[in-house]
Amino acid sequence: MNGAREARDREHFDAIAGSLAAKDLAPSSRSARRRRVEQTIAAVPVESYDRVLEVGCGAGFASRALRARCRQYIGIDHSRRLIEVAVDKNADDGVRFEESSIDDFEPRSRFDLVFLIGVLHHLEDPARSMATMATWLLPGGYLVANEPQPANPLIRAARRVRSRFDLSFSSEQEEISASGLRGLFAGAGLESVTITPQGFLSTPFAELVLRPFAVMAPLARMACVADGLLEKLPFSWLAGLSWNLIGCGRAPGSW
């Protein structure tokens, strides 16, 4: 991502840094947001990792879900304000945050796992960015992306409604179809690509701080439990119904 679009995107996320952090802290949304991270990582057929990189880490709360599973977590984001919040809220031993775009990032060594949640659809050239991120993987390492998909017309309508009143919703984003996501992984030279649905009932709770918390927090937890059941059903039943898709691909070679 570069040029005018990157500048607008950075400005947008600098402006909403506080509200994004609030979503990870609010009782009505934090369980759904954590579940989205956990389900994204669960797409990888490996239980633990040495070095993990999150691209577009935002306020860095995903690091909390990974602390017991990796030796070192690094989160990058091109929003300076979000990195400041991440350092303030989530800095810890083995956890590091860095202000950087994909184009500017210079890793000191390669990673077992690179993951990103809701990032590709903001990028000006996602194919080029995927190819860049694939070079950051160790042989046999995994790249995982969780992205909004356009298959369900009701969900597309809900996103249009949200865009009118939610200031955190960026107008410069595009949904990615299952075939489009698979193509991005294959085009980056990744192997054993899988596409799985994520988020049927819990995603609205992850994206909005809903009140009253006494009512919405239990509903969010119930939605997470229901999603856990739905996501175990055959993918052919559900491909066009979920809010998001998780793409996972493996770098050639072995650790």
N, C-alpha and C positions, 0 to 999 in steps of 0.2 A: 504494500500500500504506500502510495507516495503522492506528492503534489498537493493540490488544493483540497482534494477529498480527504486526505490524511489529516490536513490541518483542521478541517471542519470537524472531523470525527474526534480528534484530540480535544478540541475546544468543547465539544458536546460532553465528553466524558469527564473532563475537568469540572464542568459546571454541575454535573449530577453525581459527583463522587460521594457526597454525603448521603444522598437518597439511595444509592446502590448499597452502601454499607448498612443502611437501615434495614434493607430487605434481608440481609444475612443475620441481623440481630433480632428482628421482630418475631414474636412467638407464632404469628400466623403464616410466616413465609420461610423461616429458617429450616424447618424439617423438610420441606419440599426442595429447597435449594441444595441442602446436603444430600438428599436422596438422588438428585440429578447428578451430582458429582460422583457419588458412589456407583450409580448405575453406569455412568460413562466409563469409569475405571474397570468395572466388572466385565466390560467387553473384552478386556485383555486376558488371555488365558495364562497369566502368570500371577502369583500371589504377592511377590515382593520385588523391589527394585533397588538398585544402588543409587542411581541419579535420575531425578525426575525434573522435567521442565514443563511449566504451565505457560502457555502463550495467551496473552490477554487475561492476566490473572486478576484484574480488577482490584478489589480490596483484600484479596489474598486469603479468603476464608476457606478455600478448597484445601489449603495446606493442612488444616486441622484434620481433615479426613485421611490424609496421607502420612501423617507423622509416624505412625506405627508400621508403615509398609515400605519406607524408603530411608536410606541413609542421608541423602541430601535432596532437598526440594529447592528449586529456583523458580521464581515467578517473574515474568516480564510483562510490562504494559507500557504503551506509549503515552499514557496519561500521567503526568507528573503528580497531579493531585491524588489519583487513585493509589499510586505507589506510596505516597506519604501516609495515606490512610492504612495501607497494608502494613507498612513498617510499624505504625503506631499500634495497630490492633493484633497483628499476627506474627511479629518477629519472634524467633525462637532459635535454639540451637539446631543447626542443620537446615535452617530455613533462611533463604535470602531473596530479596526483591530488588529488581533493577528496572529503571526507566529506560525502555528501548522499544523500537519498532522491530518487526521481523527483518526488514532490510538492514537495520543498523546493528542487530545483535551479533556479537562475536563470541561464541561459546569457547570456554577454555578447554573443554573436553566434550566428548559426545555422551549421549544419554541412552538409558535403557527404555525410557518412556517419555514421549512428548505428547501432551494433550491440550485441547482447547475446547472451550464451551461457548458457543454463540459468537464465534469470531469470524469464521470464513465468510459468512454472508455480509460482513461489513467491508470486506477487502475489495480493492479495485481490480486486482488480478489474482484471484484465489489459486489458479493453477500454478502460477509462478511462485507464490508463497508456499504452496504445498511442496513443490520441488525443492525449495530452499530448506524447509523444515526437515524433509527427508534426509538431507545431508547431515543433519545434527544427530542422527540415530547411530548407535552402535550396530554392527551386523547382528541381525536377529532382534533388534529393538522394535518397539511398537509406536505408531502414531495413531491417536484416537481423537475424533472430533464429534461433538454433539451440536447439531444444527437444526433450526426450524425447517419444516418441510411444507409444501403447498398442496398436498393431495386432498386434504379434507376441506371442502368449501365452507363449512360452518366455522372452522378454525380460522380460515382466511378472513371471513367476515368479522370474527371476534378481534382479530389483529387490527383490522381497519378501524373498528370502534375504539380500541385501546389507543391507537395512534392519535386520536383526537383529544384525549384528555390526560394521557400519561406523558409527562415531560421527559421521562427517561427513555422514551421510545424514539429511536433515530429514524428519520425518514429515508436515509440512504442505506437501506439494507434489502437484501433479496433472499427469498426462501430457496432452498436447494432440494431438488427432487432426489429420490433414491438412486436413479440412474446417473444423475449429475454428480452426486456424492461419490458413487462408485468410480466414475470416470476420473474424478480428481485424484483419488488414491492410486488408481492404476496408472494415470499419467505421471505420477511422481515416482513410479518404479516400485511401488509397494506390492507385496504379495499377500496371499491368503486373506483377501479383503472380505469383510463381513459388514452387513448393514442390518441394524436391528432397531425396532421402534422404541421410543422412550417418551413417557408422559402422556397419559390419557385424561386423568382427572386432576393430577397434582400441579401441572404446569401453571395454571392461573394463580395458584397460591404462591408459586415461586417468583412470579413476575410482579405481583402487586401486594402492597401492605394493606391487608384487609382488617377492618375493625367491625365489631368489638373483639378483642383478642380472646376473651373468655369463650366466645362462640367459634371464632374462625380458627383458632389454634387446634382444637380437637377435630374440626372438619378437615383441616389440612393433613393431620396425621391419619385420619380415616382414608383420605384420598391417596396417600402414599401406600397404605396397606392394599387398597384396591388395585393400584397400579402394579404392585408387586405380583398380584395374581394375574392381571391382564397380560403383563409382559411375558408370562410363561406360556401363554397360549400360542398356537402355531402362527408364525409370522404372516402367512398367507391370509389369515383372517383379519389382520390388523394393520397391514402396511399402509392403508390409506386413511387410518383413523387417528393416529398419534399426532401430538403436537410436534415432536422432534424425532430425528433419526440419529443413531450413533454409527459412525463409520470407523472401522478399525483395520489397520493394515500393518504388515510386518516388513521390515527391511530385509533384503536378501542376506543370507549368511547365518551364522549362529554366534551366540555369546562365547 
